[in-house]
Amino acid sequence: MGNSYYAIYEESIDKNCKDLFKAFHGIDFQPAYSVKTNYTPMIVKRFHDNGFLTEVVSDMEVEIAMSVGIPLDRIVYNGPLKGKLAADVANAGGIVCFDNIDDIEASRYDEGARCMVRVAVDVGNGVDTRFGTKASEVRDALLRARAKGYDTVGIHCHVTKGRGIRFWRSRVEIMADVFRENKDLLSERTIDFGGNMYSPLPYEKTKEHDDYASYSDYASLFRELSDRLVGVKIMIETGTSVVANCVAFITHVVGIKHTGRNTYVLLDACKYNLGWATEHYNFPMVVINRFDTRRERVEGAFFVGRLCVENDVIYTGYSGDIGIGDIVRFTNAGAYTMNIKPPFIMPQCEIWYVPGNGPAVIAKRAETAGDILGTFNTEVK
């Protein structure tokens, strides 16, 4: 393994899948894995093998699913701008979710193609969503889809920045009302509630979130509101909630600098290795001291990366013993991390997959400059 790498743990994926199905036991429930959260093919396949549908928002993600043998009829194609493969998914028995009426009118699928309509919901979280169709226009959208010969199987929504139960309660109540008003037009009576649930976190990290909820907490909400969901098949698009704690990012200390005001610990990494969340959140982390290195005590140190920009901060406020060569292991690194790192200054490091039994295998080799340059025209005249 290289100096910095990701490790994907199959046992953690399997445990999350088992725990999710157990929490929703007795509910007509179907999860779908959100490929955009982490599109590593081995991860995508493992969720499929655990009984999940595969939710995509682009042709690239369809091709990733196909590359590991996922049938098109197990794919849900969402998103505001669909590619050509949406027709292949629709015509093969998968589900296409229309964002709005224009999306429906632009579509050219076979008669009987299964589809849903996305509903724009306001759960009171301060987000004015640009996605979906107003509740008052959902019926018109469903009728237009049916007029084109499509099979309208359900309605869909997704809420950003609303992981807490109070926001999920609003989501469920709103969608239940929209369902009640339009259920006569739905052949399979499915409500796809989208995603944005909490992932399993270390106990001490759950205390950082006032509204933290477990799989069982979400399932209990659906049971509480079951009288409003009679005859409904519940779909949830899980991404962060099932993959975040299945990946670790491992790197090492290459330098320690004291400026007088602050202490900076330089890692062989950058903030993009852990994605957007580093700007708001310290990932669960442990420093593994090497006994053959000299260590020192630091207080409130910043872990920073290789980028030549001041905001390349990976972790804020570390206090403890640390030394050059020490290993730093970040957990809960599976969501919007490795798949959104740009080839900025350095290509991506390698990714390892750790099966439930047997040795680790390469899931992705380290990128090289050649991988990046291969898409450019370097024949300057």
Protein Blocks (a to p, Z undefined) as FASTA:
>chain_A
ZZbdcdddfklmmmmmmmmmmmmgoiacdddddfklomcfklmmmmmmnopacddfbfkl
mmmmmmnopafklcccedjbdcfklmmmmmnopacddfblmlmmmpccdehiacdddddd
dehnopacfedjdfklmmmmmmmmmmnopacfbdcdddehilbfklmmmmmmmmmmmmmm
mmmmpmnlpacebeoiacdddfklmmmpmkbccfklmmmmmmmmmmmmgoiacddddfkl
mmmmmcccddddfbdcdehjaccddddbdfklnojmlmmoccdddddddfkbccdddehi
acddfbfcfklcfbghiacdddehiacddehilgoplmmcccehiacdddddddfbdcdd
dfbdcddfklmmmmpcfbdZZ
